[in-house]
Amino acid sequence: MSPSSMPCADTSAPNAQAACDQLLAQDARLWRAAQLGRGDAPCWPSGFAALDAELPGGGWPTQGLSEILQAQAGLAEWRLLGPALARRAGKPLLLIQPPMAPHPAGLRELGLLAHECLWLRPEQPQQALWCTEQAIRSNAALVLAWLDRARPDQLRRLQSAAQDCSSPVFLFRPLAAQAQSSAAVLRLELAPDAQAPAALRLRLIKRRGPPHEGWLRLAALPQALAQRLPARLLERGLAVAPPQPPVPLSPALPRPDHEALRLLAGAAG
């Protein structure tokens, strides 16, 4: 299509504006550069009002990847995702290559039951990618995958698979991956807040909308812990949960098993 034939190329400013408005109203894949994008796919509220206000659709996107970059995995992602995961409408959680063994007591504090989680620990990075793609395509679980070595072309393949997924797909990657291109529809940097350990710091790197400047600060203390701490600590923002060492899984939580993925895909059918 030549520039002269495009709807927005009309030399009459009012007509051009009306044509652009019509296109925007007809196709949710289009948005103005200065505005947050919208889409037909539903979003899951994150549980943080300040974050939802900056996310297109008002929450974690479905039908696409959400890529979370961290200097060190395992420190902050559960506190960020806990509120959304607790309201996942019965879908099991599939954890692929988490940096530490899932901690049943910690999951319970977030409103998650150990028997609702499947844990896969592939031996090779390529196996982790295969498991992630098959899990996304099955649409039978909410996928959380820690993929340290995924290449941009592999992320494009996962994003393509996620376009038919009815729940968010979360990928956790090292901060150094920021220098690589990514097909994820949402990309952010996450870190604990050094000034207030009860909070998280979050920077939006990529979203469907205008660039976001600066950092968001989110109060991310689990509710069960907040109820047990003195008010003076909460007011100072210094309340922090004691570290929980990795522990063996209880019998209620399945051992890593590649066969679980096959069963999961069967459940989707």
N, C-alpha and C positions, 0 to 999 in steps of 0.2 A: 504494500500500500504506500503510495507516494505521500509526502507530507501535506500536499495540497488537498488530498482526499480524506485526511484524518478528521474525525468529528471535532477535535479541539483546535483545528487550524483555522477556523473561521476568523476573518479579519474583524468581524464585529464582536467586540468584547462581550456584550450581553449574550449573544448567540453562542459564542464559544463557552462561556460559563455555563449556560444551560445544557449544552451538549456534554460537557464534562460531568455535571451533576447527574445527568441521566445515566451515563456510563457507570458512575460510582454507585448509583442506586440499583443498577441491574446486575452488577458483578461484585460479589463480596471479596474477590481476590484483589481488587483495586482499592487503593486508599491514597489520600493526599499525604505528601511527604511530611507535612507539619502536624498530622493527626495520627492517633493510634489506629492501626488496622482493625478490621472487623472480619468476621467470617461466619460461615454457616455452621461450623463445628462448635459444639458446646465447649465451655471451659469449666474447670474445677476450681472453685475458690481456694486460695492458698491458706486461708485462715489468718492472713495478715492484711489488714485494710490498706496500709501504705503500699504494700507490694501489688495488691490487686488493682489499685488505682493506676499503676504504671504498666500493667500487662494488657495487651490487646484482648478484648473480650472479658476482662475482669478476673482472670485466673490462669491456672496452668492449662496450656493448650492441649486438646486432643487432636488426633490425626496429624501428629508431628512430634519431632524430638525436642526435648528440653535438655540442653547440655549445661552441666554445672561444673565449673572449673575450680579446683582448690589446690593450694600449695601442699596440703597433706590431707589425704582422704581419711574419712572416719571420724573427723572432729566435729562437723557441723551439719552434715546433710540430713541426719535424722531429725534434728531440731527444726530444720527448715521445712521438711516434708511431713512431719508428724501430723499436723492438723488436717492436711488433705488426705493422707493415707487412712486416717481413722474414719473418714466419711466416704469410703470407696464403694459402698453399696454391695458388700459381700464378695467382691472379687478377691481371689487369693493374691498374695504377693510372691513374685518370683525374683529372687536375689541371685544375680549372676556375678560371680567372682568378687564378693565383698572383701574389703581389706582385713576384716576381723570376723571371727565367728559370731553369728547373731546371738544376742544376749536375751534370753526369754523374759527375764524380769524387766529389762529396759524396754523391750517391745510392749510389755503389759502396761508400763507407765504411759506409753503413747496411745493406749487404747487398741493395741494390736495383740492378737492371740498367736502363740507360737505355732499351733497346728494349722494356722491359716497361711503359713509361710513355707515356701519351697526354696531350698538353698542349693545352687549348682556351683561346683568348683572345677571347671574344666582345666585340664593340664596344660593346654597350649592356647596362646592368644587367638589363633584361628578357630579353635573349638569354641571359645567364648563368643566370638563374633557369630558363628553359626547358630549357637544356642539363642543368642539375642534375636537374630533375624527370625528364626522359627517361632520363638515365643511371641514376637510382635505380630507375625502373620496369623498365629492361632487366635489372637484376641481373647484369650481365656484367662489372662492374669494381668496384673499391673506390674510392668517390668521395671526393675532397677538394675542397671548393669554398670559395672566399673570396668571401663575399657581403656587401659593406659596407652595402648599402642595402635589404636584404630587410625587408619589413613583417611584422608579426605574422600577418596573414592568409595571407601567402605562406609563412611557416614552417609554418603549420598544414597547408597543402597538401603541402609537402614531407614533413612527418611522416606524413601519411596515406599517401603513396607509399612511405615507408620501412618501413611495417609488413609488407610482403611481401619485404623485402630480406634476404638471407642473410648479409650482411656489415655491419660498422659503416658509418655515413655520417657524415663529419666536416665540419662547417661552421665556418669561421673568420670572426669578426665583430669589429668594434671594441669596445673596452671601454665606450664610451658607450651601446651597445645594451643594457647591463644594465638600464637604466631601462624597457625595453620588455618586454612579456610575450612568452613563447616557449613553443611546443608541444614543444620538444625534451625527450626523456626524461632527458637528462643535460646539465647546463650547468655550466661551470667557467671560472674566471679563471686565466690562465697568464702567468708572467713569468720572465725570468732572475733568478737570485739575485744581488743586488748584492754580497753579502758573500762569496760563493763562486761565481765564474763557471762552474764545472763543474757546478753544481746548478741546478735549476729550483724555483720556488715555485708552488704550485697551491692554489687555493681552490675548494671545491665549493659552487656556488651553488644547484643544484637536482639532486636525485636521487630515486629512488623509495625513500624512507626518511626517517629523522629528519634535521633540519638538522645540518650539519657545522660545528663551530666552529673557527676558526683556519685555519692554512695547513699544507699538506704540503710537505716539502722532499725533493726527489728527486735522487739522484746520477745525472746524465744525460750522462756523458761517453762518447762513442762508444768501443767496445771497441778498435777499431783504433788510435785516438789514444792511449788509455790505455796501450797496450803500448809506445808510443814515448816517453812522457814520463818524466822522472826521478821516482823515488819520493818525493823531498822535496816536489815540487810536488803530487803526488797526495795526500800526507798533509795538506798545508796546505789542500787543496780549492781551490787557486788556478789549477789547470790550465785553460786555455781554448784552444780551437782558433783559429788566426788567421782573420780574416774572409776569406771568399771572395767576390770581386766577381762580379756577374752576367756570364756569358759567353755567346756565341752557342751555340746547340745544335749538338751534333755530328750528322753525318748519321745516326747510329744512333737518334736521338731524333726522332720525327716532328714536323714543323712544325705550328703550330696550324691545324686544319682542321676545319670543321664537318662535313665528310663523314665524318670519323672516328667521330662519334657514330652516324651511320646504320649504319656497318659494325659498330660495337660492339653495337648493338641486334640486328643480324642474327645476330651470333655467339651471342647469348643464345637465339635461336630454334633 
